[in-house]
Amino acid sequence: MHNHLKPSLSLKFIFFTIALFFYAHHAMADYIDKTLSTGQVRIHYSNATPSNCDAILLAVGTAMNISSYDKLSEELILQGYVTVIMDHAPGNMTKTSATQYAALANDVKSNLSSWLGGSICSSVTHWVMGGHSAGGQAAQDAIANSLTQADAIFSIDPYNANNAGYVNLPALYWGFDVTTCFVDKNNAAKAAYLRSQNHRAFYRVDKKYSWGPCGYSPVYFHCSFCDDHCPGCTNCVMTPQHFFVDVASSVKKFINATFYGTWSKSALTLNATTPLKLFVDSEIP
């Protein structure tokens, strides 16, 4: 009897371990979707998020929506942040309006703590605002024109930032050393970095090509930040998970250096898998 019981108990233990893993994973991270008169938001959070936290607000890019950035958001909340993906123009392809961005960002600032309830981020210590592509342009203009108050900027390859406003806040940008998705590399993150006048950092991903289902195409490109890339712009290969990990790690370094430590290039330097170069302050890409 003892010999028959052993496999049964072992099997039960395996099932219990698997169930516990999925329960713990579900308990750790979750999201809330909200539809407002000013737009739509998806709030990503973790049960481990402290009562005093830093919140990251990211506006979606052209033709994207609030469900397009789950992978990046999951990595950001693992770093301890509440992440809000904002669509300030639901149903519209164009996302460049600074006024619409500001209206939704201000609604999020007024309601985030009540949406989360309880002990999770009941008080936001710092508001880090930005966006992807067109959403990044809208954020840059909204903050430059004082339409919404932010403590810092984090944007991922903001579109057409060459004509965006100048900002006087600590700013972090991710971009690429290649033109993709009709986004000129010189008018995107590089331009936004150059239009920042305070502590600033630019992680520029190196140009790297490989063969895949779409032929010889960039490994990292303008739509790598999105879960399934952008409509009509893909390399037909999913973004490697290390890319999202590296972006989230850079955000943590940026926030720590800006608000909790000492600002320096060494404090912002990543041990990254993604091939990149870091530019800080007076360094010109």
N, C-alpha and C positions, 0 to 999 in steps of 0.2 A: 504493500500500500504506500509505503514511504516513497518508493521509486516512482510510482504513478503520480504522486502529489507534486514532486519536484518540478516537472515541466509545466504543470498547471500553474503553480505559484510563480514560476519564472515568467510565464506568459502574461499573467495578471500584472506582474511588476512592470513589464515592458509597456503594456497598455496604459497602466497608471502613470508611468513616466511621460509617455507621449501626451496623454491628456493634460498632465500638469504643465508641460511645456506650452501647449497651445493656450491653456487658460492663463498662464503667466504672461504670454505674449499679448493676448487680447487685453488683459488687465493693465498692461503697461502703457499701451498706446491706443488712442482712439481719435475720432474727429467728430465735429458737429458742423452741419451745413445750415446756413441761415440765408434767407432771402429778404432783402430790405428794399425800400423805395429807391435807395441809392446804388443797389447792386447786389451781388451774391458773394458770400464768403464761405470758406471751409477752414475751420479752426482745428489744427492738429495739436494734441497735447498728450502728456503722460501723467499717470497717477503719481509719478515720482517728482513732478515739477513742484518746486517750492512755492510757498505763498507769496514771496516777493520774487518776481522773475523778470527777465527781459523778453520782450515780445518782438517778433520779426514779422513785418507786413510786406508781402510780395504781391505785386499786381501781375496779372497774366499778360502774355503777349498776344499778338495778332491771331485771331481765330482760335485761341485757346480758351479753356474754361477752368473752373476751380478744381476739377478732378484730374488735371493734367500734370500736377507736380507732387504727387503723393510720395514718390521715392525720395526726392530731395527733402521733403518735409519730415519724413520718418527719420532721416539721418539728423536733421536739425533738432528734433525733439529729444533724440538720444543724447544730444549735447546739453540738454536742460532747458531749452527754450520752447515757448509757445509760438507756433508758426501759423500765420493767417494768410491764406491764399485768397486774393481779392479779384473779383471781376467787376470792374466799375462800368462796364458797358455790355451786359449780358445780351447775347443774341446778335451783337454787332461785331464785325471783323475788326473795326478800328478801335484801338485802345489808347490813343495818344492824348486824350483830354486831361489836362492838369486839373481842371475844375471838377470833373467827375471823379478823378482819383481822390482829390482832397475831400470831397463830400463823403465818400465811402470810408476813407481812412479816419475821418473825424467821427463817423458813426461807430466804427470799430473801437476807437479809443473810449468812447462814452459807454459802450456796452460790453466790452470783452469780459470784465470781471464777473458781471452778472450772468453772462452766458455760461461761463465755466462753473460758477457757483462754488460753495464750500471753500476748501483750503487751497485749491489749485490756482495759483497766480491771482490771488485776490487783490494784489497791488503790483502794478507794473513799474519796475524801476527805470527801465529805459525802453524807448520806442525806436526800433531800427526799421527804417522804411525804404522801399525800393521796388524793383520789379524786373521782369524779364522782357527784353525786346521793347515793343511799344509801351508796355507797362512801366519799364524802366525810364523811358523818356518822359512819360506822364509824371512819374514820381520826381524826377529831377526838376521839372518845371514847377510842379506844385510846391516843392520845398524851397526852390529859388525865389518863388513869388510869395512866400509866407502864407500859402493857402492852408497849410497844415503844419503843425509843429512836430519835428522829429529830433531825436538826440544823435542819430547817426544814419548813414545811408549804406545799404547793401543792395547792389543791383547786378544782375547777370546779363551781360551783353546788351545793354540798353540800345535801342534802335535810334539811328539818326541823332545821336547826342551832340553832333557838331554844332547844332543850332539850339541846343538846350540851354537852360539858364545856368549861371554860376552858383555854386553852393559853398557855404562856409561852415560845413560840418565835417567831422571825421567821416571818410567815405571809403568803401570797399567795393571793388569791381572785379568781376571775372569776365574774360573775353578770350579771343582767339587770334593767332597769327595767320589767319586764313579768312578769305571772304567767302561766306556761304549763305544760302537762303536769301539771296538778294540783299544781304546786309554787309556793307563795306566795312572791312575790319578797322579802317582809319576813322570811321564816323560812328563807331559803336562804343565799346567799353573804353578804348584808348581815348576817344574824345571826351567822354564823361570824366575820366580820370584827370585829364588836362583842364577841365572846367571846375575842378574842386580846389578850394583855396585853403584848406586846413590840413590836418593829418589825412593822408590819402595812400591807398594801396591798390595795386593792379596786378592780379594774377593772370598772366597771359599764357594760355595753353599753346604749346609748340605745334607747328604744322606737322602732321603725321598722316600719311596715307597708307591704305592697305587694300588688297583685293577682297571683294565680297559679292553678295548677290546683286548689288547696284554697280558693280564694276570697281574701278580704282577710285576710291573716295576717301574723304577725311575720316579719321577715326573719331575725332572730337570736332564738333561744329556747333553752329548757333542754336540748334534745337536739341543738343545733348542733355539739356537740363530737364526736358519734358519726358514723362514716362514712356510715351510711344512716339516721340519726336513730333514734328509739326505737320499739318496737312500739306502734302506736296513737297515736303523737304525732309528727306531721310537718307541714311546710308544703308538702309535695309538690315542693319545689325543693331541690336539693343545696346544702349549705353552701358559700359561696364560698371558694376556696382562701386568699384573703387573711386570712380569720378564723383559720385554723390558723397561718398565718405570724405574725400579730399576737400570738396567745397564746404561741407559742414564743419570740418576741422579748421578751415581757414576762418570761418565766421567766428568760431570760438576764440581763436587766437586774436582776431581783430577786436572783438568785444572785450576780452580780457586786457589787451594792451591799451584800449581806449579808456575804459572805465575803472579797471581794477588793478592795473599794473603800470609798467613804464612803456611808452611808445618807442619802438625801435624796429629796424628791419629784422634784427635777429629774433625779436619776440614774435614776428609775423612769419618767419621762415617755416615752411612745411617740410615734413618728411613724407613727400607725396609719391604715390605711384604714377599719377598723371604727370606727363612731362610738361614742365612749365617754367616760366621765369617770373620773378617777383620784382616789381618796381615800387618804390616808396618815396613819397614826398618830392624832392627835387629831381629824382631820376626820371629821364624822359625815354619812353618806349621807342 
